[in-house]
């Protein structure tokens, strides 16, 4: 099994992954009253990715070179992209947590345990999803399928194909009940970009935040139905699937 960190393939340094563990952790707070407790919000917790690996070299000099290169690749002060062959479609953002101790187990062969802190508990798809939907009528509806196992807030790009004048662009998620609205002049060729993660809207690359809200829709895992009104044209939804 191979391991890649920040784009560096550690197999090139004689390293072979023997096992990989990345548990998912969450915690629910509680409010204790006299005779019972009441649950509060559930939050996702940071966790650790634990990798057991071995390195094999041809001689002592090569073994030392491999150790140095592995340290150089793994020791960072910021999160890096962690990829393991066991999960070829996704990555985690992580940073080294444990001392790197290389333990001799044979001739020109050492074992090493690598522990990463994973502060963002979700894994992300290696390839972004970009779905184009034709909005032919006003109102209209569309279905977008989130292939991950966690909710995601996408970027929505709406391109008008007609002169709508002063209008209220509305996207209502029938799946979550969230409603987004933007009011303004929206004519043929205009491009409205709604970044639901950052809660930021632009019209033709210029900030347009005064008449937006009240909610920015997200995609639940599986099929999501959105109802649209106030425009016709194309609606693109871009995001990365996320995994618990």
Secondary structure as GFF3:
##gff-version 3
##sequence-region A 1 244
A	DSSP	beta_strand	3	5	.	.	.	ID=ss1
A	DSSP	beta_strand	8	9	.	.	.	ID=ss2
A	DSSP	three_ten_helix	10	13	.	.	.	ID=ss3
A	DSSP	beta_strand	15	22	.	.	.	ID=ss4
A	DSSP	beta_strand	26	32	.	.	.	ID=ss5
A	DSSP	beta_strand	37	44	.	.	.	ID=ss6
A	DSSP	beta_strand	47	56	.	.	.	ID=ss7
A	DSSP	alpha_helix	60	74	.	.	.	ID=ss8
A	DSSP	beta_strand	80	84	.	.	.	ID=ss9
A	DSSP	three_ten_helix	85	87	.	.	.	ID=ss10
A	DSSP	beta_strand	90	96	.	.	.	ID=ss11
A	DSSP	beta_strand	102	106	.	.	.	ID=ss12
A	DSSP	beta_strand	109	118	.	.	.	ID=ss13
A	DSSP	beta_strand	123	125	.	.	.	ID=ss14
A	DSSP	beta_strand	129	135	.	.	.	ID=ss15
A	DSSP	beta_strand	140	146	.	.	.	ID=ss16
A	DSSP	beta_strand	155	160	.	.	.	ID=ss17
A	DSSP	beta_strand	166	173	.	.	.	ID=ss18
A	DSSP	beta_strand	179	185	.	.	.	ID=ss19
A	DSSP	beta_strand	191	195	.	.	.	ID=ss20
A	DSSP	beta_strand	200	203	.	.	.	ID=ss21
A	DSSP	beta_strand	206	207	.	.	.	ID=ss22
A	DSSP	beta_strand	212	214	.	.	.	ID=ss23
A	DSSP	beta_strand	222	229	.	.	.	ID=ss24
A	DSSP	beta_strand	233	239	.	.	.	ID=ss25
A	DSSP	beta_strand	242	243	.	.	.	ID=ss26
###
